[in-house]
Amino acid sequence: MQDRDRDIESVLLDEERIRAGVAELAARISADYQGRDLLLVGVLKGAVVLLADLCRALTVPHEVDFIATSSYGSATETSGVVRLLKDLDREIAGRHVILVEDIVDTGLTLDYLLETLRPRRPASLEVCVLLCKPQELRVDVDVKYKGFDIPSVFVVGYGLDFAERYRNLSFVGTLRREVYEQADAR
Ligand code: PRP
C-alpha cells in the first residue's frame, strides 16, 4: 500500500463519474461557443487536470492560457487574501473567455479573478468549475458550467492538493482528518 492510499478516507467522485461530468461540461461548452473565438483560462495549479481533459473533449476550436493565484492560509483553509502569482500571456479584449477552476470553496479566488479580468473587456467571461461547495460560499459567483456540488469536506485528487500532493489521483476523495489536522497544528 502506498502512503497516499493510507491517507485517503473515502472516494467522493470516482474516475467514471468525473469523466461523465467533464464530457457533459465539454458538450455544453462546445454547443454554446460554436463560431466564437474561445479562450480557456486555467487557474493554476489546481485546474490543470480538468483543463487537460476538458480541452481534449471540446469539439470547437479554442486557445488555452493560464493564470495563477494563491490564497494565504492554513493547510486546509483560505485566509481570504488572494494574490496574483502569474498573469495571462495575452490580451483578452474582444475574446470569449472561460475561466476553468477545479473548485469553488469560498468563491474569493474566482471573485478576485473576475474583478481582475472584467476591466480588460473580454467579449464574454464565464466560469467552468468541476466542484463547488455551496455551504462555504462567502461571495456570489456566477458559475455557468458546474460539474458537481459537494459537501463541506476537505477533498484531494483530480488536481486538488494537500501540501502539493495528491493532485495526480484520478478520483476526488476525502483525506483522513489526522493527516490535515497534524499539518494545521504545525
Ligand atoms: C484552490 C483552488 C481554487 C481556490 C478555491 O487554489 O484551486 O483556486 O483554492 O478556493 P476559494 O473559492 O476559497 O477561493 P489554491 O490557492 O489552493 O492553489 P492551487 O490551485 O495551486 O492548489
py3Dmol code that shows the C-alpha trace and the ligand (Angstrom):
import py3Dmol

protein = """\
ATOM      1  CA  MET A   1       0.000   0.000   0.000  1.00  0.00           C
ATOM      2  CA  GLN A   2       1.313   3.431  -0.911  1.00  0.00           C
ATOM      3  CA  ASP A   3       1.392   6.336   1.577  1.00  0.00           C
ATOM      4  CA  ARG A   4      -1.198   8.219  -0.445  1.00  0.00           C
ATOM      5  CA  ASP A   5      -3.714   5.341  -0.181  1.00  0.00           C
ATOM      6  CA  ARG A   6      -3.336   5.258   3.582  1.00  0.00           C
ATOM      7  CA  ASP A   7      -4.165   8.979   3.716  1.00  0.00           C
ATOM      8  CA  ILE A   8      -7.441   8.704   1.768  1.00  0.00           C
ATOM      9  CA  GLU A   9     -10.588   8.195   3.819  1.00  0.00           C
ATOM     10  CA  SER A  10     -13.174   7.781   1.073  1.00  0.00           C
ATOM     11  CA  VAL A  11     -13.797   8.290  -2.628  1.00  0.00           C
ATOM     12  CA  LEU A  12     -16.321  11.064  -3.231  1.00  0.00           C
ATOM     13  CA  LEU A  13     -16.300  11.013  -7.042  1.00  0.00           C
ATOM     14  CA  ASP A  14     -14.747   8.138  -8.901  1.00  0.00           C
ATOM     15  CA  GLU A  15     -12.991   8.334 -12.254  1.00  0.00           C
ATOM     16  CA  GLU A  16     -16.082   7.306 -14.201  1.00  0.00           C
ATOM     17  CA  ARG A  17     -18.343   9.970 -12.671  1.00  0.00           C
ATOM     18  CA  ILE A  18     -15.720  12.634 -13.241  1.00  0.00           C
ATOM     19  CA  ARG A  19     -15.266  11.562 -16.859  1.00  0.00           C
ATOM     20  CA  ALA A  20     -19.038  11.750 -17.439  1.00  0.00           C
ATOM     21  CA  GLY A  21     -19.219  15.149 -15.725  1.00  0.00           C
ATOM     22  CA  VAL A  22     -16.371  16.566 -17.793  1.00  0.00           C
ATOM     23  CA  ALA A  23     -17.884  15.174 -21.009  1.00  0.00           C
ATOM     24  CA  GLU A  24     -21.159  16.924 -20.185  1.00  0.00           C
ATOM     25  CA  LEU A  25     -19.392  20.226 -19.500  1.00  0.00           C
ATOM     26  CA  ALA A  26     -17.458  19.899 -22.757  1.00  0.00           C
ATOM     27  CA  ALA A  27     -20.649  19.159 -24.718  1.00  0.00           C
ATOM     28  CA  ARG A  28     -22.401  22.231 -23.289  1.00  0.00           C
ATOM     29  CA  ILE A  29     -19.423  24.493 -23.950  1.00  0.00           C
ATOM     30  CA  SER A  30     -18.975  23.104 -27.472  1.00  0.00           C
ATOM     31  CA  ALA A  31     -22.632  23.840 -28.242  1.00  0.00           C
ATOM     32  CA  ASP A  32     -22.505  27.347 -26.759  1.00  0.00           C
ATOM     33  CA  TYR A  33     -19.252  28.503 -28.390  1.00  0.00           C
ATOM     34  CA  GLN A  34     -19.657  27.406 -31.979  1.00  0.00           C
ATOM     35  CA  GLY A  35     -18.229  30.079 -34.261  1.00  0.00           C
ATOM     36  CA  ARG A  36     -16.817  32.127 -31.371  1.00  0.00           C
ATOM     37  CA  ASP A  37     -13.216  32.971 -30.529  1.00  0.00           C
ATOM     38  CA  LEU A  38     -12.907  30.875 -27.363  1.00  0.00           C
ATOM     39  CA  LEU A  39     -10.082  31.165 -24.861  1.00  0.00           C
ATOM     40  CA  LEU A  40      -9.887  28.770 -21.909  1.00  0.00           C
ATOM     41  CA  VAL A  41      -8.029  30.208 -18.927  1.00  0.00           C
ATOM     42  CA  GLY A  42      -6.834  27.602 -16.454  1.00  0.00           C
ATOM     43  CA  VAL A  43      -6.285  28.761 -12.900  1.00  0.00           C
ATOM     44  CA  LEU A  44      -3.022  27.218 -11.740  1.00  0.00           C
ATOM     45  CA  LYS A  45      -2.323  24.885 -10.346  1.00  0.00           C
ATOM     46  CA  GLY A  46      -5.467  23.011  -9.387  1.00  0.00           C
ATOM     47  CA  ALA A  47      -7.207  23.366 -12.752  1.00  0.00           C
ATOM     48  CA  VAL A  48      -4.538  21.691 -14.886  1.00  0.00           C
ATOM     49  CA  VAL A  49      -6.073  18.231 -14.756  1.00  0.00           C
ATOM     50  CA  LEU A  50      -9.592  19.425 -15.547  1.00  0.00           C
ATOM     51  CA  LEU A  51      -8.319  21.725 -18.280  1.00  0.00           C
ATOM     52  CA  ALA A  52      -6.325  18.923 -19.902  1.00  0.00           C
ATOM     53  CA  ASP A  53      -9.383  16.644 -20.036  1.00  0.00           C
ATOM     54  CA  LEU A  54     -11.867  19.399 -20.878  1.00  0.00           C
ATOM     55  CA  CYS A  55      -9.939  20.856 -23.802  1.00  0.00           C
ATOM     56  CA  ARG A  56      -9.498  17.430 -25.378  1.00  0.00           C
ATOM     57  CA  ALA A  57     -13.233  16.800 -25.131  1.00  0.00           C
ATOM     58  CA  LEU A  58     -14.189  20.108 -26.778  1.00  0.00           C
ATOM     59  CA  THR A  59     -15.278  19.983 -30.387  1.00  0.00           C
ATOM     60  CA  VAL A  60     -14.838  23.712 -31.025  1.00  0.00           C
ATOM     61  CA  PRO A  61     -11.530  25.439 -31.806  1.00  0.00           C
ATOM     62  CA  HIS A  62     -10.051  27.274 -28.836  1.00  0.00           C
ATOM     63  CA  GLU A  63      -6.852  28.544 -27.276  1.00  0.00           C
ATOM     64  CA  VAL A  64      -5.516  27.971 -23.780  1.00  0.00           C
ATOM     65  CA  ASP A  65      -3.817  30.342 -21.355  1.00  0.00           C
ATOM     66  CA  PHE A  66      -3.022  30.195 -17.653  1.00  0.00           C
ATOM     67  CA  ILE A  67      -3.258  32.487 -14.670  1.00  0.00           C
ATOM     68  CA  ALA A  68      -2.023  31.687 -11.164  1.00  0.00           C
ATOM     69  CA  THR A  69      -3.329  32.806  -7.812  1.00  0.00           C
ATOM     70  CA  SER A  70      -2.635  31.916  -4.253  1.00  0.00           C
ATOM     71  CA  SER A  71      -4.583  32.400  -1.069  1.00  0.00           C
ATOM     72  CA  TYR A  72      -2.538  32.518   2.110  1.00  0.00           C
ATOM     73  CA  GLY A  73      -3.888  30.450   4.965  1.00  0.00           C
ATOM     74  CA  SER A  74      -3.602  27.202   6.859  1.00  0.00           C
ATOM     75  CA  ALA A  75      -3.145  23.875   5.135  1.00  0.00           C
ATOM     76  CA  THR A  76      -6.871  23.448   4.530  1.00  0.00           C
ATOM     77  CA  GLU A  77      -8.465  26.887   4.880  1.00  0.00           C
ATOM     78  CA  THR A  78      -8.146  30.066   2.891  1.00  0.00           C
ATOM     79  CA  SER A  79      -7.254  33.348   4.568  1.00  0.00           C
ATOM     80  CA  GLY A  80      -9.462  35.300   2.195  1.00  0.00           C
ATOM     81  CA  VAL A  81      -6.443  37.191   0.821  1.00  0.00           C
ATOM     82  CA  VAL A  82      -5.960  36.338  -2.834  1.00  0.00           C
ATOM     83  CA  ARG A  83      -2.905  37.411  -4.780  1.00  0.00           C
ATOM     84  CA  LEU A  84      -1.899  37.079  -8.405  1.00  0.00           C
ATOM     85  CA  LEU A  85       1.202  34.942  -8.944  1.00  0.00           C
ATOM     86  CA  LYS A  86       1.153  34.799 -12.741  1.00  0.00           C
ATOM     87  CA  ASP A  87      -0.837  36.868 -15.187  1.00  0.00           C
ATOM     88  CA  LEU A  88      -2.120  35.838 -18.621  1.00  0.00           C
ATOM     89  CA  ASP A  89       0.344  35.788 -21.513  1.00  0.00           C
ATOM     90  CA  ARG A  90      -2.016  37.565 -23.918  1.00  0.00           C
ATOM     91  CA  GLU A  91      -4.638  40.305 -24.054  1.00  0.00           C
ATOM     92  CA  ILE A  92      -8.259  39.147 -23.743  1.00  0.00           C
ATOM     93  CA  ALA A  93     -10.075  42.193 -25.130  1.00  0.00           C
ATOM     94  CA  GLY A  94     -12.843  41.105 -27.508  1.00  0.00           C
ATOM     95  CA  ARG A  95     -12.366  37.401 -26.787  1.00  0.00           C
ATOM     96  CA  HIS A  96     -14.803  34.888 -25.331  1.00  0.00           C
ATOM     97  CA  VAL A  97     -13.134  33.740 -22.131  1.00  0.00           C
ATOM     98  CA  ILE A  98     -13.974  30.831 -19.836  1.00  0.00           C
ATOM     99  CA  LEU A  99     -12.143  30.629 -16.518  1.00  0.00           C
ATOM    100  CA  VAL A 100     -11.506  26.990 -15.679  1.00  0.00           C
ATOM    101  CA  GLU A 101     -11.194  26.065 -11.993  1.00  0.00           C
ATOM    102  CA  ASP A 102     -11.038  22.823 -10.064  1.00  0.00           C
ATOM    103  CA  ILE A 103     -13.087  24.030  -7.102  1.00  0.00           C
ATOM    104  CA  VAL A 104     -15.093  26.953  -5.754  1.00  0.00           C
ATOM    105  CA  ASP A 105     -14.843  26.975  -1.990  1.00  0.00           C
ATOM    106  CA  THR A 106     -15.389  30.447  -0.502  1.00  0.00           C
ATOM    107  CA  GLY A 107     -15.572  31.867  -4.022  1.00  0.00           C
ATOM    108  CA  LEU A 108     -12.989  34.531  -3.176  1.00  0.00           C
ATOM    109  CA  THR A 109     -10.443  33.378  -5.767  1.00  0.00           C
ATOM    110  CA  LEU A 110     -12.964  33.446  -8.607  1.00  0.00           C
ATOM    111  CA  ASP A 111     -14.425  36.727  -7.421  1.00  0.00           C
ATOM    112  CA  TYR A 112     -10.933  38.245  -7.456  1.00  0.00           C
ATOM    113  CA  LEU A 113     -10.195  36.831 -10.911  1.00  0.00           C
ATOM    114  CA  LEU A 114     -13.486  38.024 -12.393  1.00  0.00           C
ATOM    115  CA  GLU A 115     -12.889  41.511 -10.982  1.00  0.00           C
ATOM    116  CA  THR A 116      -9.343  41.447 -12.383  1.00  0.00           C
ATOM    117  CA  LEU A 117     -10.298  40.283 -15.863  1.00  0.00           C
ATOM    118  CA  ARG A 118     -13.567  42.139 -16.433  1.00  0.00           C
ATOM    119  CA  PRO A 119     -11.920  45.565 -16.903  1.00  0.00           C
ATOM    120  CA  ARG A 120      -9.840  44.075 -19.724  1.00  0.00           C
ATOM    121  CA  ARG A 121     -13.048  43.991 -21.767  1.00  0.00           C
ATOM    122  CA  PRO A 122     -13.406  40.390 -22.935  1.00  0.00           C
ATOM    123  CA  ALA A 123     -16.389  39.858 -25.268  1.00  0.00           C
ATOM    124  CA  SER A 124     -17.725  37.495 -22.597  1.00  0.00           C
ATOM    125  CA  LEU A 125     -16.436  35.998 -19.374  1.00  0.00           C
ATOM    126  CA  GLU A 126     -17.826  32.771 -17.906  1.00  0.00           C
ATOM    127  CA  VAL A 127     -16.734  30.223 -15.330  1.00  0.00           C
ATOM    128  CA  CYS A 128     -16.365  26.449 -15.559  1.00  0.00           C
ATOM    129  CA  VAL A 129     -15.636  24.506 -12.368  1.00  0.00           C
ATOM    130  CA  LEU A 130     -15.610  20.838 -11.543  1.00  0.00           C
ATOM    131  CA  LEU A 131     -16.567  21.155  -7.874  1.00  0.00           C
ATOM    132  CA  CYS A 132     -18.499  23.630  -5.800  1.00  0.00           C
ATOM    133  CA  LYS A 133     -19.026  23.752  -2.027  1.00  0.00           C
ATOM    134  CA  PRO A 134     -22.274  25.749  -1.776  1.00  0.00           C
ATOM    135  CA  GLN A 135     -22.190  25.902   2.027  1.00  0.00           C
ATOM    136  CA  GLU A 136     -18.794  27.607   2.041  1.00  0.00           C
ATOM    137  CA  LEU A 137     -19.560  30.405  -0.421  1.00  0.00           C
ATOM    138  CA  ARG A 138     -18.837  33.857   1.009  1.00  0.00           C
ATOM    139  CA  VAL A 139     -19.465  35.821  -2.168  1.00  0.00           C
ATOM    140  CA  ASP A 140     -21.879  35.458  -5.042  1.00  0.00           C
ATOM    141  CA  VAL A 141     -20.095  33.898  -8.013  1.00  0.00           C
ATOM    142  CA  ASP A 142     -21.971  33.152 -11.194  1.00  0.00           C
ATOM    143  CA  VAL A 143     -20.815  29.703 -12.315  1.00  0.00           C
ATOM    144  CA  LYS A 144     -22.302  28.875 -15.703  1.00  0.00           C
ATOM    145  CA  TYR A 145     -20.634  25.479 -16.138  1.00  0.00           C
ATOM    146  CA  LYS A 146     -20.536  23.419 -12.946  1.00  0.00           C
ATOM    147  CA  GLY A 147     -19.713  19.730 -12.590  1.00  0.00           C
ATOM    148  CA  PHE A 148     -20.740  18.753  -9.056  1.00  0.00           C
ATOM    149  CA  ASP A 149     -21.853  20.255  -5.768  1.00  0.00           C
ATOM    150  CA  ILE A 150     -20.040  18.630  -2.864  1.00  0.00           C
ATOM    151  CA  PRO A 151     -20.397  18.899   0.922  1.00  0.00           C
ATOM    152  CA  SER A 152     -18.027  20.971   3.052  1.00  0.00           C
ATOM    153  CA  VAL A 153     -15.299  18.397   3.372  1.00  0.00           C
ATOM    154  CA  PHE A 154     -11.634  18.741   2.501  1.00  0.00           C
ATOM    155  CA  VAL A 155     -11.017  16.938  -0.773  1.00  0.00           C
ATOM    156  CA  VAL A 156      -7.966  15.993  -2.816  1.00  0.00           C
ATOM    157  CA  GLY A 157      -7.329  14.476  -6.207  1.00  0.00           C
ATOM    158  CA  TYR A 158      -8.012  15.360  -9.854  1.00  0.00           C
ATOM    159  CA  GLY A 159      -5.871  18.488  -9.489  1.00  0.00           C
ATOM    160  CA  LEU A 160      -6.681  19.261  -5.874  1.00  0.00           C
ATOM    161  CA  ASP A 161      -3.802  19.047  -3.468  1.00  0.00           C
ATOM    162  CA  PHE A 162      -2.926  18.820   0.146  1.00  0.00           C
ATOM    163  CA  ALA A 163       0.535  20.322   0.705  1.00  0.00           C
ATOM    164  CA  GLU A 164       1.096  19.957  -3.075  1.00  0.00           C
ATOM    165  CA  ARG A 165       0.424  16.207  -3.040  1.00  0.00           C
ATOM    166  CA  TYR A 166      -2.427  14.041  -4.374  1.00  0.00           C
ATOM    167  CA  ARG A 167      -3.115  16.207  -7.468  1.00  0.00           C
ATOM    168  CA  ASN A 168      -2.494  13.151  -9.639  1.00  0.00           C
ATOM    169  CA  LEU A 169      -5.264  10.984  -8.172  1.00  0.00           C
ATOM    170  CA  SER A 170      -7.790  10.059 -10.860  1.00  0.00           C
ATOM    171  CA  PHE A 171     -10.640  10.362  -8.339  1.00  0.00           C
ATOM    172  CA  VAL A 172     -11.740  13.019  -5.843  1.00  0.00           C
ATOM    173  CA  GLY A 173     -11.526  11.777  -2.288  1.00  0.00           C
ATOM    174  CA  THR A 174     -11.571  12.922   1.279  1.00  0.00           C
ATOM    175  CA  LEU A 175      -8.410  12.946   3.286  1.00  0.00           C
ATOM    176  CA  ARG A 176      -8.239  11.341   6.683  1.00  0.00           C
ATOM    177  CA  ARG A 177      -8.710  14.004   9.330  1.00  0.00           C
ATOM    178  CA  GLU A 178      -5.443  13.128  11.120  1.00  0.00           C
ATOM    179  CA  VAL A 179      -3.444  13.991   8.022  1.00  0.00           C
ATOM    180  CA  TYR A 180      -4.526  17.609   7.769  1.00  0.00           C
ATOM    181  CA  GLU A 181      -5.041  18.212  11.485  1.00  0.00           C
ATOM    182  CA  GLN A 182      -1.409  17.341  12.081  1.00  0.00           C
ATOM    183  CA  ALA A 183      -0.362  19.854   9.426  1.00  0.00           C
ATOM    184  CA  ASP A 184      -2.726  22.594  10.666  1.00  0.00           C
ATOM    185  CA  ALA A 185      -1.271  22.244  14.159  1.00  0.00           C
ATOM    186  CA  ARG A 186       2.277  22.846  12.905  1.00  0.00           C
TER     187      ARG A 186
END
"""
ligand_1 = """\
22
PRP
C -7.576 26.456 -4.597
C -8.430 26.121 -5.812
C -9.086 27.443 -6.129
C -9.240 28.088 -4.760
C -10.664 27.930 -4.318
O -6.398 27.036 -5.045
O -7.670 25.636 -6.880
O -8.258 28.249 -6.946
O -8.366 27.403 -3.864
O -10.846 28.485 -3.036
P -11.761 29.750 -2.752
O -13.041 29.572 -3.507
O -11.960 29.672 -1.252
O -11.016 30.984 -3.127
P -5.077 27.213 -4.141
O -4.963 28.649 -3.705
O -5.086 26.175 -3.049
O -3.914 26.956 -5.175
P -3.662 25.683 -6.139
O -4.714 25.721 -7.225
O -2.295 25.927 -6.659
O -3.767 24.418 -5.303
"""
view = py3Dmol.view(width=600, height=400)
view.addModel(protein, "pdb")
view.setStyle({"model": 0}, {"cartoon": {"style": "trace"}})
view.addModel(ligand_1, "xyz")
view.setStyle({"model": 1}, {"stick": {}})
view.zoomTo()
view.show()
